[in-house]
Amino acid sequence: MNQSYLKGALLIIAAGLCYAFQPIFARIAYEDGANAIALMLLRFMLAACLLHLYVLHQRKCRPPADTPRIFPVLAIGMLVGMGALCYFTALEQLSIGLVTLLFYMFPLYIFVFSVILRLEAMSLLKLTAVLLAIGGVYISVDINSDLPLTGLLLGLSAGAIYGIYIMLNNHFLSRQDTLTSIT
């Protein structure tokens, strides 16, 4: 195993752990008086600082030369911000587990959007999987409880926006340098 592979694997594990503990840190911050907008600001400011330090260290990131390529990057960035706002606001209203369940429905949204846009064909097996996924979430949510509808809709919206982000990212940003796009 070469050094570069090991470094990459460790960075992936670290990123996954940070992402997994994000709602727990958010809940702790909420208990100390923070709100969703403050958390988003801190999250994106920290990410921007770290990315820019990395770019300065690498000295290989160049902004896109043509302006038509800038708009999709900025639009997708705004979409990510909207999704994060939905996610962090849902965490203010619902349990971490429920928000996580609602957010991680994004593969279902990707599939549904792909069928609507005719990028994927529907089959009986796929329709069964979609219905089972929706049924599982329905059973988990307990619609008759006192859960705030706003929180549920925000959690579902966060997952849907993330699904849209992945689809747009695959379409618009797959041909660009990754470091340039995320920075």
ZADO-1210 file (C-alpha; in nm, 4 decimals, padded with zeros to 6 digits):
<atoms>
<atom x="00.0000" y="00.0000" z="00.0000" code="MET" pos="1"/>
<atom x="00.1559" y="00.3302" z="-00.1037" code="ASN" pos="2"/>
<atom x="00.1692" y="00.6428" z="00.1137" code="GLN" pos="3"/>
<atom x="-00.0712" y="00.8411" z="-00.1051" code="SER" pos="4"/>
<atom x="-00.3403" y="00.5705" z="-00.0854" code="TYR" pos="5"/>
<atom x="-00.3130" y="00.5514" z="00.2938" code="LEU" pos="6"/>
<atom x="-00.3303" y="00.9298" z="00.3274" code="LYS" pos="7"/>
<atom x="-00.6393" y="00.9399" z="00.1060" code="GLY" pos="8"/>
<atom x="-00.8096" y="00.6604" z="00.3005" code="ALA" pos="9"/>
<atom x="-00.7420" y="00.8358" z="00.6322" code="LEU" pos="10"/>
<atom x="-00.8760" y="01.1656" z="00.4987" code="LEU" pos="11"/>
<atom x="-01.1928" y="00.9922" z="00.3776" code="ILE" pos="12"/>
<atom x="-01.2430" y="00.8335" z="00.7201" code="ILE" pos="13"/>
<atom x="-01.1844" y="01.1682" z="00.8934" code="ALA" pos="14"/>
<atom x="-01.4306" y="01.3439" z="00.6612" code="ALA" pos="15"/>
<atom x="-01.6900" y="01.0723" z="00.7200" code="GLY" pos="16"/>
<atom x="-01.6533" y="01.0996" z="01.0953" code="LEU" pos="17"/>
<atom x="-01.6848" y="01.4787" z="01.0855" code="CYS" pos="18"/>
<atom x="-01.9954" y="01.4478" z="00.8699" code="TYR" pos="19"/>
<atom x="-02.1438" y="01.1804" z="01.0963" code="ALA" pos="20"/>
<atom x="-02.0906" y="01.3825" z="01.4141" code="PHE" pos="21"/>
<atom x="-02.2176" y="01.7057" z="01.2604" code="GLN" pos="22"/>
<atom x="-02.5750" y="01.6712" z="01.3945" code="PRO" pos="23"/>
<atom x="-02.4456" y="01.5846" z="01.7417" code="ILE" pos="24"/>
<atom x="-02.2238" y="01.8939" z="01.7439" code="PHE" pos="25"/>
<atom x="-02.5207" y="02.0954" z="01.6166" code="ALA" pos="26"/>
<atom x="-02.7404" y="01.9754" z="01.9011" code="ARG" pos="27"/>
<atom x="-02.4708" y="02.0687" z="02.1550" code="ILE" pos="28"/>
<atom x="-02.4388" y="02.4127" z="01.9951" code="ALA" pos="29"/>
<atom x="-02.8162" y="02.4585" z="02.0046" code="TYR" pos="30"/>
<atom x="-02.8172" y="02.3808" z="02.3762" code="GLU" pos="31"/>
<atom x="-02.5574" y="02.6565" z="02.4193" code="ASP" pos="32"/>
<atom x="-02.7751" y="02.9101" z="02.2363" code="GLY" pos="33"/>
<atom x="-02.6614" y="02.8823" z="01.8739" code="ALA" pos="34"/>
<atom x="-02.9063" y="02.8757" z="01.5845" code="ASN" pos="35"/>
<atom x="-02.9068" y="02.7207" z="01.2369" code="ALA" pos="36"/>
<atom x="-02.7722" y="03.0285" z="01.0589" code="ILE" pos="37"/>
<atom x="-02.4822" y="03.0649" z="01.3042" code="ALA" pos="38"/>
<atom x="-02.3938" y="02.6979" z="01.2600" code="LEU" pos="39"/>
<atom x="-02.4042" y="02.7263" z="00.8821" code="MET" pos="40"/>
<atom x="-02.1855" y="03.0334" z="00.8913" code="LEU" pos="41"/>
<atom x="-01.9303" y="02.8583" z="01.1109" code="LEU" pos="42"/>
<atom x="-01.9393" y="02.5395" z="00.9059" code="ARG" pos="43"/>
<atom x="-01.8894" y="02.7086" z="00.5699" code="PHE" pos="44"/>
<atom x="-01.6351" y="02.9609" z="00.7010" code="MET" pos="45"/>
<atom x="-01.4255" y="02.6807" z="00.8500" code="LEU" pos="46"/>
<atom x="-01.4508" y="02.4792" z="00.5291" code="ALA" pos="47"/>
<atom x="-01.3585" y="02.7832" z="00.3178" code="ALA" pos="48"/>
<atom x="-01.0547" y="02.8598" z="00.5331" code="CYS" pos="49"/>
<atom x="-00.9320" y="02.5003" z="00.5244" code="LEU" pos="50"/>
<atom x="-00.9859" y="02.4698" z="00.1497" code="LEU" pos="51"/>
<atom x="-00.8095" y="02.7954" z="00.0763" code="HIS" pos="52"/>
<atom x="-00.5149" y="02.6950" z="00.2931" code="LEU" pos="53"/>
<atom x="-00.4974" y="02.3679" z="00.1033" code="TYR" pos="54"/>
<atom x="-00.5164" y="02.5469" z="-00.2307" code="VAL" pos="55"/>
<atom x="-00.2389" y="02.7853" z="-00.1261" code="LEU" pos="56"/>
<atom x="-00.0316" y="02.4857" z="-00.0225" code="HIS" pos="57"/>
<atom x="-00.0965" y="02.3059" z="-00.3527" code="GLN" pos="58"/>
<atom x="-00.0777" y="02.6233" z="-00.5678" code="ARG" pos="59"/>
<atom x="-00.2547" y="02.4518" z="-00.8515" code="LYS" pos="60"/>
<atom x="-00.6124" y="02.5781" z="-00.8341" code="CYS" pos="61"/>
<atom x="-00.7119" y="02.8277" z="-01.1034" code="ARG" pos="62"/>
<atom x="-01.0498" y="02.9931" z="-01.1309" code="PRO" pos="63"/>
<atom x="-01.2427" y="02.9079" z="-01.4452" code="PRO" pos="64"/>
<atom x="-01.1433" y="03.1370" z="-01.7322" code="ALA" pos="65"/>
<atom x="-01.4851" y="03.1551" z="-01.8960" code="ASP" pos="66"/>
<atom x="-01.7775" y="03.3050" z="-01.7079" code="THR" pos="67"/>
<atom x="-02.0412" y="03.0544" z="-01.8291" code="PRO" pos="68"/>
<atom x="-01.8671" y="02.7892" z="-01.6203" code="ARG" pos="69"/>
<atom x="-01.8804" y="03.0090" z="-01.3107" code="ILE" pos="70"/>
<atom x="-02.2606" y="03.0297" z="-01.2951" code="PHE" pos="71"/>
<atom x="-02.3225" y="02.6550" z="-01.2462" code="PRO" pos="72"/>
<atom x="-02.0595" y="02.6429" z="-00.9716" code="VAL" pos="73"/>
<atom x="-02.2146" y="02.9388" z="-00.7883" code="LEU" pos="74"/>
<atom x="-02.5692" y="02.8108" z="-00.8387" code="ALA" pos="75"/>
<atom x="-02.4795" y="02.4683" z="-00.7064" code="ILE" pos="76"/>
<atom x="-02.3043" y="02.6337" z="-00.4113" code="GLY" pos="77"/>
<atom x="-02.6215" y="02.8269" z="-00.3319" code="MET" pos="78"/>
<atom x="-02.8184" y="02.5032" z="-00.3541" code="LEU" pos="79"/>
<atom x="-02.5821" y="02.3399" z="-00.1033" code="VAL" pos="80"/>
<atom x="-02.6347" y="02.6370" z="00.1285" code="GLY" pos="81"/>
<atom x="-03.0132" y="02.6032" z="00.1031" code="MET" pos="82"/>
<atom x="-02.9909" y="02.2317" z="00.1772" code="GLY" pos="83"/>
<atom x="-02.7685" y="02.2932" z="00.4784" code="ALA" pos="84"/>
<atom x="-03.0099" y="02.5557" z="00.6095" code="LEU" pos="85"/>
<atom x="-03.2974" y="02.3069" z="00.5790" code="CYS" pos="86"/>
<atom x="-03.0895" y="02.0376" z="00.7503" code="TYR" pos="87"/>
<atom x="-02.9729" y="02.2519" z="01.0439" code="PHE" pos="88"/>
<atom x="-03.3163" y="02.4069" z="01.0917" code="THR" pos="89"/>
<atom x="-03.4752" y="02.0602" z="01.0962" code="ALA" pos="90"/>
<atom x="-03.2218" y="01.9611" z="01.3643" code="LEU" pos="91"/>
<atom x="-03.3574" y="02.2441" z="01.5809" code="GLU" pos="92"/>
<atom x="-03.7053" y="02.0899" z="01.5669" code="GLN" pos="93"/>
<atom x="-03.6628" y="01.7130" z="01.5396" code="LEU" pos="94"/>
<atom x="-03.4443" y="01.4387" z="01.6814" code="SER" pos="95"/>
<atom x="-03.1059" y="01.3700" z="01.5244" code="ILE" pos="96"/>
<atom x="-03.2162" y="01.0215" z="01.4212" code="GLY" pos="97"/>
<atom x="-03.5290" y="01.1399" z="01.2447" code="LEU" pos="98"/>
<atom x="-03.3535" y="01.4219" z="01.0588" code="VAL" pos="99"/>
<atom x="-03.0815" y="01.1777" z="00.9532" code="THR" pos="100"/>
<atom x="-03.3436" y="00.9323" z="00.8281" code="LEU" pos="101"/>
<atom x="-03.5216" y="01.2024" z="00.6296" code="LEU" pos="102"/>
<atom x="-03.1965" y="01.3399" z="00.4869" code="PHE" pos="103"/>
<atom x="-03.0654" y="01.0013" z="00.3793" code="TYR" pos="104"/>
<atom x="-03.3665" y="00.9510" z="00.1569" code="MET" pos="105"/>
<atom x="-03.1658" y="01.1406" z="-00.1071" code="PHE" pos="106"/>
<atom x="-03.0922" y="00.8236" z="-00.3124" code="PRO" pos="107"/>
<atom x="-03.4679" y="00.7793" z="-00.3440" code="LEU" pos="108"/>
<atom x="-03.5010" y="01.1363" z="-00.4709" code="TYR" pos="109"/>
<atom x="-03.2177" y="01.0837" z="-00.7175" code="ILE" pos="110"/>
<atom x="-03.3944" y="00.7780" z="-00.8546" code="PHE" pos="111"/>
<atom x="-03.7328" y="00.9534" z="-00.8775" code="VAL" pos="112"/>
<atom x="-03.5774" y="01.2595" z="-01.0457" code="PHE" pos="113"/>
<atom x="-03.3898" y="01.0303" z="-01.2840" code="SER" pos="114"/>
<atom x="-03.7127" y="00.8563" z="-01.3829" code="VAL" pos="115"/>
<atom x="-03.8924" y="01.1894" z="-01.4304" code="ILE" pos="116"/>
<atom x="-03.6069" y="01.3204" z="-01.6470" code="LEU" pos="117"/>
<atom x="-03.5933" y="00.9874" z="-01.8333" code="ARG" pos="118"/>
<atom x="-03.2380" y="00.9167" z="-01.7248" code="LEU" pos="119"/>
<atom x="-03.3431" y="00.5879" z="-01.5674" code="GLU" pos="120"/>
<atom x="-03.6087" y="00.3342" z="-01.6588" code="ALA" pos="121"/>
<atom x="-03.8744" y="00.2272" z="-01.4107" code="MET" pos="122"/>
<atom x="-03.9264" y="-00.1425" z="-01.3475" code="SER" pos="123"/>
<atom x="-04.1479" y="-00.3395" z="-01.1124" code="LEU" pos="124"/>
<atom x="-03.8490" y="-00.4224" z="-00.8909" code="LEU" pos="125"/>
<atom x="-03.7437" y="-00.0557" z="-00.8702" code="LYS" pos="126"/>
<atom x="-04.0999" y="00.0578" z="-00.8016" code="LEU" pos="127"/>
<atom x="-04.1231" y="-00.2003" z="-00.5225" code="THR" pos="128"/>
<atom x="-03.7980" y="-00.0707" z="-00.3723" code="ALA" pos="129"/>
<atom x="-03.9263" y="00.2885" z="-00.3840" code="VAL" pos="130"/>
<atom x="-04.2556" y="00.1930" z="-00.2192" code="LEU" pos="131"/>
<atom x="-04.0754" y="-00.0072" z="00.0509" code="LEU" pos="132"/>
<atom x="-03.8436" y="00.2870" z="00.1236" code="ALA" pos="133"/>
<atom x="-04.1365" y="00.5287" z="00.1505" code="ILE" pos="134"/>
<atom x="-04.3273" y="00.2797" z="00.3659" code="GLY" pos="135"/>
<atom x="-04.0300" y="00.2363" z="00.5979" code="GLY" pos="136"/>
<atom x="-03.9986" y="00.6091" z="00.6489" code="VAL" pos="137"/>
<atom x="-04.3744" y="00.6410" z="00.7001" code="TYR" pos="138"/>
<atom x="-04.3622" y="00.3745" z="00.9724" code="ILE" pos="139"/>
<atom x="-04.0628" y="00.5422" z="01.1379" code="SER" pos="140"/>
<atom x="-04.2057" y="00.8928" z="01.1395" code="VAL" pos="141"/>
<atom x="-04.5398" y="00.8241" z="01.3152" code="ASP" pos="142"/>
<atom x="-04.7530" y="01.0895" z="01.1477" code="ILE" pos="143"/>
<atom x="-04.9999" y="01.0963" z="01.4402" code="ASN" pos="144"/>
<atom x="-04.7367" y="01.2232" z="01.6845" code="SER" pos="145"/>
<atom x="-04.6756" y="01.5842" z="01.7802" code="ASP" pos="146"/>
<atom x="-04.3816" y="01.6220" z="01.5430" code="LEU" pos="147"/>
<atom x="-04.3688" y="01.9664" z="01.3851" code="PRO" pos="148"/>
<atom x="-04.4685" y="01.9522" z="01.0195" code="LEU" pos="149"/>
<atom x="-04.2157" y="02.2265" z="00.9425" code="THR" pos="150"/>
<atom x="-03.9311" y="02.0121" z="01.0763" code="GLY" pos="151"/>
<atom x="-04.0459" y="01.7113" z="00.8754" code="LEU" pos="152"/>
<atom x="-04.0707" y="01.9163" z="00.5570" code="LEU" pos="153"/>
<atom x="-03.7291" y="02.0731" z="00.6187" code="LEU" pos="154"/>
<atom x="-03.5712" y="01.7299" z="00.6739" code="GLY" pos="155"/>
<atom x="-03.7289" y="01.5962" z="00.3554" code="LEU" pos="156"/>
<atom x="-03.6253" y="01.9123" z="00.1688" code="SER" pos="157"/>
<atom x="-03.2648" y="01.8749" z="00.2851" code="ALA" pos="158"/>
<atom x="-03.2535" y="01.5261" z="00.1348" code="GLY" pos="159"/>
<atom x="-03.4233" y="01.6359" z="-00.1868" code="ALA" pos="160"/>
<atom x="-03.1879" y="01.9312" z="-00.2276" code="ILE" pos="161"/>
<atom x="-02.8887" y="01.7053" z="-00.1690" code="TYR" pos="162"/>
<atom x="-03.0217" y="01.4678" z="-00.4350" code="GLY" pos="163"/>
<atom x="-03.0584" y="01.7564" z="-00.6793" code="ILE" pos="164"/>
<atom x="-02.7071" y="01.8711" z="-00.5883" code="TYR" pos="165"/>
<atom x="-02.5626" y="01.5302" z="-00.6713" code="ILE" pos="166"/>
<atom x="-02.7421" y="01.5189" z="-01.0051" code="MET" pos="167"/>
<atom x="-02.6321" y="01.8725" z="-01.0990" code="LEU" pos="168"/>
<atom x="-02.2814" y="01.8047" z="-00.9776" code="ASN" pos="169"/>
<atom x="-02.2594" y="01.4992" z="-01.2004" code="ASN" pos="170"/>
<atom x="-02.3847" y="01.6983" z="-01.4974" code="HIS" pos="171"/>
<atom x="-02.2143" y="02.0389" z="-01.4639" code="PHE" pos="172"/>
<atom x="-01.9100" y="01.9906" z="-01.2460" code="LEU" pos="173"/>
<atom x="-01.7864" y="01.6477" z="-01.3528" code="SER" pos="174"/>
<atom x="-01.5848" y="01.8058" z="-01.6339" code="ARG" pos="175"/>
<atom x="-01.4168" y="02.0617" z="-01.4075" code="GLN" pos="176"/>
<atom x="-01.1287" y="02.0353" z="-01.1678" code="ASP" pos="177"/>
<atom x="-01.2745" y="01.9209" z="-00.8347" code="THR" pos="178"/>
<atom x="-01.0585" y="02.1466" z="-00.6230" code="LEU" pos="179"/>
<atom x="-01.1588" y="02.4520" z="-00.8264" code="THR" pos="180"/>
<atom x="-01.5285" y="02.3633" z="-00.8043" code="SER" pos="181"/>
<atom x="-01.5432" y="02.3136" z="-00.4287" code="ILE" pos="182"/>
<atom x="-01.3220" y="02.6085" z="-00.3426" code="THR" pos="183"/>
</atoms>
